[in-house]
């Protein structure tokens, strides 16, 4: 395994949670490496393989992050030459004027050749209840590009699990091209706790010794408070940003602040944050 490939795989493995995702990526990588080695030995592919993927899960579960790292891995394996993640949503592809969506979509898809195209909330392209909706034009253009550039374009479609099942099954062309579905499960409170510590580390903050239990309790409360609106790491990041604001208000009253003061998140910062979180 080359250095860049190992680095990108380690980045995925270091992400909090995502046990099933990591296992799927490990299995996919093993197959891709085996296929590459068979080609080098003149044996051809292990078996026909589509590199396109479905990422199913709720918001904030790391789908975009994993897609970005996978784009690097595809490049490291020589499957694509670029390795960039080109991110689009319905608003980037679909326009109101009839016949113009294919043109707009083609512009975006051209940018993704030799790279990975990531379509977030891809199910919004399909609207069977509105015969005048232009999303189907974007889907048709996508299928055309996947065929015409099948050796130079990898597509990852993402969205809620139930919506993605319905989306893929609505079109025979999609069913034949998207055969691997990776499920991104919700983060539990322990995984949110790990993400909070990572955010502190990445942003050069420290946590007071007596604040750990308050953080654990807050992570559990975040899930309870948000309920059906729970957005995983997005909610945790919002909590972290609110906490930094509350810490700033506390420090604003203090004179002669030290570097440690500026870095330290205290128990009172955590508790004041969760008491005002909604």
N, C-alpha and C positions, 0 to 999 in steps of 0.2 A: 504494500500500500504506500503510495507516494505521500510526501509530507503535507501537501495542500489537501489531499483527500482525507487524510487522517485528522487534520485540523478541523475541517468542516464537519466530519462525523462526530468529533469530540464536542463541538459546539452544540450539536443536537443533543448529545447525551448529557450535557451539563444543564440543559433546560429543566426547570422544576416540573415534576409530574410527567405526564404524557407517556406512561409506561407502554401502552399498546402501540402508540405512534412510533416510539423508538424501536420496538420489536419489528414493526412493519418495515421501517426504514432499513433496519439491519438485514432483514430477509431480502428486501429489494436490492440492496447493495451487493449481497452475496451472489444473487442471480446475475446482476449486471457485470460483476467482476468475472464470474465464470464464463459468461457469454463472450466477454472481451478476450479471455484467454483461449477459448475455443477458436475464435476467429484467427488469432495469432498463430495457432497450430494447424490452420487450414481445415478445421472441422465445421465451420459455419456456426450459426447461432445454436444454443442449446435447444431452443424452440422459439417459434415466433412470439415476440413480446411487444406489447404496446407500452410506451413510456408515459402516456397520459394518465392523470390521476384525478380522483375525486377526493376532496377534503371535506368531510362532514362533521359539523359540530356547532356549538353555540358561539357567540361572539367572545373574543378575548381568550381563546384557548390556544393561541400560538400558531394558527394556520399560516399566516403570512410569513412569520419568522422561519418556520420549517420550510416553506416553499422557497424562500430566498436561499437558505442553506442547501437545499436540494438542487437548485439551479447551479450552484457552485460545484456540487458533486457530479452532476451530469457533465459539466465542462471538464472536471478533473479526469473523468473516465473517457473523455473524447467523444461523447455522444453528441454534444453540440459544441460549437466553437466559441460562442459568446459568454454564456453563463450568467447573463443579467436576468432579473425578474421584471417583466413588463406588467404592471398592475393596471387593470381596467375594471370598471363596473358598467352597468347598463347605461348610465348617463354619458359615458365616453363613447358608446357604440350606437345608440339608438337616437334618431332624430324624428321630429314630428312629420316632416314632409315625406310623402310616399315615394319610394324608390331611391331615397338618399341615404338610408341607413347602411345599405351594402357598401356604398362609397366611403362613408365615415368609418365603418368597421374595417374595411380593407386598409385604410391608412394606419389604424392602430395595429392590425395584424402584421403589416409589413415591418413595423418596428420590432416585432417579436421574432422574426426569422433569425435562426441560429441562436435563439435564446428560449426562455420559458415564459409563456403567456399565462398570467394568473387572473382569472375572472372571478371576482368576489361577488357573492350573492347572485351566482349565475342563473338561478331559477327564475329571477325577475325578467329574464329575456323571453320566457314563455308565458303567454297570457291567453289561455284557451277561451276565456270568457269574453274577450274582446276581439272580434274578427278584424277590426281595423288597426290593431296593435302592430307595430313594425318590428317587434323583437324577433319574429321569425326570420326576417331578412338577415339579421345579425347571426342567427344560428346557421342559416344556410351558407352564409359567407365563411363562417368558422369551419364548417365541415369541408368546404371547398379548399380552404387553406391547409387543413389537416391532411387532405389527400394530396394536393399539389406539392406541399413541402413536408411530406411525411418523414423525411430524413433530416429535416432542418428546423422543425418546430415541435416543441413539447408544450402541451396545454394542461394546466391544473385548474379545475373548476371547484369553487368552494361555496358553502352555505349550510344552513340548518339541515340536519340529517333527513327529516321527513320531506322537506322541500326538494332536496337534491335527488332523492329516490324518485319522486314524481317527475322531476325535470328530465332525468336521464331516460326514464321509461317512456316518456312522451314522444320520443323520436328514435326510430330504428338506427339512424346514423350515429346518434350519440351512444346508444347501447353497444354498438359494435366497436366503438373506439375507446370508451371509458369502462374498463373491466376491473380496475383495482380501486377499491374504496377504503380510504384510511379514516378511521373514526377518531375524532378528537373529543375526549371526555371532559366534563366539567372538572375544574380544580376543586379539591376539598380544602378545608380550613388549614391543614398542615402545609399543603402546597402553596396556599396564599401566604402563609407565614414565611416560607422559603423565598417566595418572590419578593416580599417586603425586604428581607435581608439583602437580597441581590440588588434591589433598587438603592438601598442605602450604600452598599459597597460600590456600586457603579457611579454613584453621585457624590462619593466622598463624605458620607455621613456616618456617624457612630451611634450606637444604641446604649443607653445607660443600663447597668446591670439589673436594676429593679424593674425595667420596662418590658422584659421578655414575656411575662405572664399576661400583661395588658395587651401586648401585640397578639398573642395567641387567642385571647378572648375576643379581641376586636375582629380578627379574621373570621371567627365563627359568627359574630354578630353581623358582619357584612353580608354573609349568605342569607341570614334570617331577614335582615332589613330589606334587601333587594327582592327577595322572593322570586316571582316569575320574571322579574326584570334583571336577574343576576347575569352579569356580563364578565364574570371571571376576572382575568388580569386587568381588564379595563376598569372595573370597580376598585380593584386593589391599587392601581396606579392613581386613581382619583383620590382614594383615601390617603395615599402617600403624599400627593401634592397638597391636599388640605392640611396634613400634618406639618409639612414644611412651612406653610403659611402661618399656622398657629405658633410654631416654634419661633418664627420671625417676629411675630407680635410680642411674644414673651421677651425675646432678646432686645427688642427695641427699647424696653424699659431699663435695660442694664447698661451701665457705663463700663468703659475699659474692657470690652469683650476680647477674649483670647481666641486663638485659632480653635482650641478645643471647644469653647463655648459655641462657636459657629458650626461645629461639626456634630455636637451632641444632641440627640433626640431623647427627651426625658419622658418618664412615665406620665407626667401631667400633660405633655403634648399629645400622647397617644389617647389618653382618656378624654381630653377635651375634644379631640377630633371625632372619636366614635360617638360621643354624646350629641354631636351636631351633624352626624352623617345621615343622609337619606337617599 
